[in-house]
Amino acid sequence: MPDSFEQLAALIRARFADLSPQFQTGAAFLLDHPDEVAVSSMRKVAERARVQPASLVRLSQLLGFPGWNELRDLFVARVRTRPEPLSSRARSLVAGSTKDGLAREMLLAQQHNLEASAAQNTHSMVEAARLLRRAKHVHVAGFRSCYAVAFGLVYGYRFFRPSVSLLGGEAGTLEMQLLGIERDSATIVVSFAPYSVEAVRVAEAALAKGGRLIAITDSAVSPIALHAHKALIFTHESPSFFPSLVAATALAESLVAHLLALEGSGGIAQLEQAERSLNARGAYVP
């Protein structure tokens, strides 16, 4: 029986593909809406998850718990929301009567996302950094809005590690770029629901090659996290029409910081060399 939410999430990810569709629906809700699970009755959770209450009991027992109450005891303060169509969110935003307070609502939502994401990834962040440091080469991928997160991660990481590259798929070259993934490499993929087809393709290619996969995503059972070796989960609540990527960016920046800390003096030497080169080449305004 899992002793923590993290262990429960890992167990669900490992067994998710073998669960029945009803159990998959319930398990996904548990990991995507942990705050609601912690404070709601089983009947309310079942209603929100669109499953039968009895299914939650059987799912709990399948995961090694005596019953629902014992499973719910593991849940701590975390928040997740399922995405809705951007057009629906946009209509709600335009029709809302709180436009004067929108800026403050945005800042509060981003602050909440940062706090919730930080609480979920304390141990996973360190473990992900150690995994990446052992890899011969690190590939990073993020598409559409997640491209900025992936690009920022690569830009910072490359200051002290030359063997890191961005899988951008420019001009339809993604399949060619995937050929560079090898067994002793690691791949970071950034995506949130609705998940990019390209992101899933990169994740599948990394696993097929026998490499390590790290997912930066919004759900422990997202297509890129389900079989990942490590998953860093971010929340993206926003009063705007588009989900917030502030927490995803923060996770990427934190990961780079942890990687530099692990590199120690060698990383600092690489960083100093990169800085000298940029300054010598006139990269910055004097």
C-alpha positions in Angstrom: 0.0 0.0 0.0 1.5 3.4 -1.0 2.6 5.5 2.0 2.5 8.9 0.2 0.8 10.7 -2.6 4.0 10.5 -4.7 4.1 6.7 -4.2 0.4 6.5 -5.2 1.0 8.6 -8.3 3.9 6.4 -9.3 1.8 3.3 -8.8 -1.1 4.6 -10.9 1.3 5.6 -13.7 2.8 2.1 -13.6 -0.5 0.3 -13.7 -2.6 2.9 -15.7 -2.5 1.1 -19.0 -3.8 -2.1 -17.5 -6.8 -0.5 -15.7 -10.3 -0.7 -17.1 -11.7 2.4 -18.8 -13.8 3.2 -15.7 -10.8 2.8 -13.4 -8.7 4.9 -15.7 -11.2 7.7 -15.6 -11.3 7.6 -11.8 -7.5 7.3 -11.4 -6.9 10.3 -13.7 -9.3 12.4 -11.7 -7.5 11.5 -8.4 -4.2 12.7 -9.7 -5.6 15.7 -11.6 -7.8 17.1 -8.8 -6.1 16.1 -5.5 -7.5 19.1 -3.5 -11.1 18.2 -4.4 -10.4 14.6 -3.4 -9.0 15.7 -0.1 -12.1 17.8 0.9 -15.0 16.2 -0.9 -17.2 13.2 -0.2 -16.7 10.0 -2.2 -20.1 10.6 -3.8 -19.1 14.1 -4.9 -15.8 12.9 -6.2 -17.5 10.2 -8.2 -20.0 12.7 -9.6 -17.2 15.0 -10.7 -15.1 12.2 -12.1 -18.2 10.7 -13.9 -17.8 7.3 -12.4 -19.8 5.2 -9.9 -18.9 5.5 -6.2 -18.5 1.8 -6.1 -15.8 2.1 -8.8 -13.8 4.4 -6.5 -14.0 1.8 -3.7 -12.9 -1.0 -6.0 -10.1 1.2 -7.4 -8.9 1.9 -3.9 -8.8 -1.8 -3.1 -7.1 -2.5 -6.4 -4.3 -0.1 -5.4 -3.8 -1.8 -2.1 -6.0 0.1 0.3 -8.7 -1.3 2.6 -11.2 1.3 1.2 -11.7 4.8 -0.1 -11.1 6.6 3.2 -7.6 5.1 3.5 -6.7 6.2 0.0 -8.0 9.7 0.5 -5.8 10.1 3.6 -2.8 10.4 1.3 -4.0 13.4 -0.5 -2.5 16.8 0.3 -3.1 20.4 -0.9 -2.6 20.4 -4.6 -4.7 21.8 -7.3 -5.4 20.8 -10.9 -8.0 21.8 -13.4 -9.0 20.2 -16.6 -8.7 22.4 -19.7 -11.7 23.7 -21.4 -11.9 25.1 -25.0 -10.0 28.4 -25.3 -13.0 29.9 -27.1 -15.2 29.1 -24.0 -12.7 30.6 -21.7 -12.5 33.7 -23.9 -16.2 34.2 -23.9 -16.3 34.0 -20.1 -13.5 36.5 -19.9 -15.2 39.0 -22.2 -18.6 38.5 -20.6 -17.2 38.8 -17.1 -17.8 41.9 -14.9 -14.5 41.9 -13.1 -12.2 43.3 -15.8 -11.0 46.0 -13.5 -9.6 43.3 -11.2 -8.2 41.1 -14.0 -4.6 42.1 -13.5 -4.8 41.2 -9.8 -6.6 37.9 -10.5 -3.9 37.0 -13.0 -1.1 37.7 -10.5 -2.9 35.7 -7.7 -3.5 32.8 -10.1 0.2 32.7 -11.1 1.3 32.9 -7.5 -1.0 30.0 -6.6 0.4 28.0 -9.6 3.9 28.6 -8.4 3.2 27.5 -4.9 1.2 24.4 -5.9 3.9 23.3 -8.4 6.7 23.9 -6.0 5.0 21.7 -3.3 4.6 18.8 -5.8 8.1 18.7 -7.1 10.6 19.0 -4.2 12.0 15.5 -4.5 11.3 14.9 -8.2 13.3 18.0 -9.1 16.5 16.7 -7.5 16.0 13.2 -8.9 15.4 14.6 -12.4 18.5 16.7 -12.3 20.6 13.7 -11.2 19.2 11.6 -14.1 20.0 14.4 -16.6 23.6 14.8 -15.3 24.3 11.1 -16.0 23.1 11.3 -19.6 25.6 11.5 -22.4 23.4 14.0 -24.3 20.2 15.8 -23.3 17.4 16.6 -25.8 14.6 19.1 -25.0 11.3 19.4 -26.8 8.3 21.7 -26.4 5.8 22.7 -29.1 3.4 25.6 -29.7 3.2 27.5 -26.4 5.5 25.1 -24.7 8.3 26.0 -27.2 9.3 29.0 -25.1 9.7 26.9 -22.0 11.8 24.3 -23.8 13.9 27.0 -25.5 14.6 28.8 -22.3 15.6 25.6 -20.6 18.1 24.8 -23.4 19.4 28.4 -23.5 20.3 28.3 -19.8 21.5 24.8 -19.7 23.9 25.3 -22.6 25.8 27.9 -20.7 27.5 25.2 -18.8 26.8 22.0 -20.8 27.5 21.9 -24.6 25.8 18.5 -25.1 22.2 19.7 -24.9 20.0 20.4 -28.0 16.5 21.5 -28.8 14.2 19.3 -30.8 12.2 22.0 -32.7 11.1 20.1 -35.8 11.8 23.2 -38.0 10.6 22.8 -41.6 9.2 19.4 -40.9 12.5 17.9 -39.7 11.3 16.4 -36.4 11.7 12.8 -37.6 15.2 13.4 -38.7 16.0 15.1 -35.4 14.6 12.1 -33.5 17.3 9.9 -35.1 19.8 11.7 -32.8 18.2 10.2 -29.6 20.3 7.4 -28.3 20.1 4.8 -25.5 22.5 6.8 -23.2 20.7 10.1 -23.8 17.9 11.8 -21.8 15.0 13.7 -23.3 12.9 16.4 -21.6 9.4 17.0 -23.1 7.2 19.9 -22.1 3.4 19.7 -22.8 0.0 20.2 -21.2 -3.6 19.3 -22.2 -4.6 19.3 -25.0 -1.3 17.5 -25.6 0.7 18.2 -28.7 1.0 15.3 -31.1 4.7 16.2 -31.6 5.4 16.1 -27.9 3.9 12.6 -27.6 5.9 11.5 -30.7 9.2 12.7 -29.1 8.3 11.0 -25.8 7.6 7.7 -27.6 10.8 7.9 -29.6 12.9 8.5 -26.5 11.4 5.5 -24.8 11.7 3.3 -27.9 15.4 4.2 -28.1 15.9 3.1 -24.5 16.7 6.6 -23.3 15.5 8.3 -20.2 12.4 10.5 -20.4 11.6 13.4 -18.2 8.1 15.0 -18.5 7.3 18.6 -17.6 3.5 18.4 -17.7 0.2 19.1 -16.0 -0.8 15.5 -15.0 0.8 12.4 -13.7 -1.1 10.4 -16.2 -0.6 12.7 -19.2 0.6 10.9 -22.4 4.1 12.1 -21.9 4.2 11.4 -18.1 2.6 8.0 -18.0 5.8 6.1 -18.8 8.3 8.8 -18.0 11.2 8.1 -15.7 10.5 11.3 -13.9 7.6 13.8 -14.1 7.6 17.4 -13.0 4.0 18.5 -12.6 2.8 22.1 -13.0 -0.6 23.8 -12.6 -1.8 26.3 -15.1 -4.9 28.0 -13.6 -5.6 31.4 -15.1 -8.6 33.8 -15.3 -7.4 34.5 -18.9 -8.5 32.5 -21.9 -5.1 30.7 -22.1 -3.5 28.6 -19.4 -0.6 30.1 -17.5 2.9 28.8 -18.2 4.5 30.7 -15.4 4.8 27.6 -13.2 6.2 25.5 -16.2 8.8 28.2 -16.8 9.7 28.2 -13.1 10.2 24.4 -13.1 12.4 24.6 -16.1 14.5 27.4 -14.5 14.7 25.5 -11.2 15.8 22.4 -13.1 18.7 24.3 -14.7 19.7 25.8 -11.3 19.8 22.3 -9.8 21.9 21.0 -12.7 24.5 23.7 -12.3 24.6 23.0 -8.6 25.3 19.4 -9.3 28.1 20.3 -11.8 29.9 22.3 -9.2 33.3 23.9 -10.2 33.2 22.2 -13.6 29.9 23.8 -14.4 31.2 27.2 -13.2 34.2 26.9 -15.5 32.0 26.2 -18.5 29.8 29.1 -17.6 32.7 31.5 -17.3 34.0 30.4 -20.6 30.6 31.0 -22.3 30.4 34.4 -20.7 33.8 35.4 -21.9 33.0 34.2 -25.4 29.8 36.2 -25.6 31.4 39.3 -24.3 34.3 39.0 -26.7 32.0 38.6 -29.6 30.1 41.7 -28.8 26.8 39.8 -27.9 25.7 42.5 -25.4 25.4 46.3 -25.6 28.4 47.8 -23.7 
